[in-house]
């Protein structure tokens, strides 16, 4: 016969044994606590991710040049919030007519002038040629590296660029308005021969703002009638003014 005190001790011992088993690493209490811990950690990461969305971090050091949002405002994904001019190398982005693409090569020197400072120029170098052509504008994007940009240069400033694509000694050069059909393979000029206007076919080379190189068909010293004088016909008597 077992006394009541002994039965109480045996019951208490069995309870302790069961608690020890459930608190082991393979026990149910331990597994439940571990699951709760993982869920709490997941909730913490989610809260931290939401908190990160409240901060705007610049991808690089630079100067803030524009801001299109106010503190506390609601924004949509993809909306531009701020404009940043990053610190580092200065690049100029220029659209070049695709007909001049054959003349462009990396490393070519260039002279740049800002429209706001037309009397000042600075050096640049062709650093990038976009492999694709803009079909709508018929142009190709190029980028120029400016190793020593002037202090007045600003983000999105309008500039004019002269890229040196070749250099030739004793080249025959005419004003652009003196060449007819310059965009075709049958370019020609109106010359003065023996006191009369005479049409002369030419082959053009390098073209720049306001000037065209003549490779064939015209000798130095020959008088050329500007294309603006459309009233002059071939064979008409003319007298050059020197």
FENQUI-V405146 format. One record per run of one state. SS is the DSSP state (H for helix, E for strand, C for the rest). FROM is the first residue (numbers start at 1). TO is the last residue. Records with the same first field share a line. If there is no record, write none. Layout:
# FENQUI-V405146
SS = FROM-TO / FROM-TO
This chain:
# FENQUI-V405146
C = 1-3 / 23-27 / 53-61 / 68-81 / 87-89 / 104-108 / 115-116 / 135-138 / 147-158 / 164-171 / 179-179 / 181-187 / 194-195 / 202-202 / 209-210 / 217-223 / 226-236 / 238-242
H = 4-22 / 28-52 / 98-103 / 176-178
E = 62-67 / 82-86 / 90-97 / 109-114 / 117-134 / 139-146 / 159-163 / 172-175 / 180-180 / 188-193 / 196-201 / 203-208 / 211-216 / 224-225 / 237-237
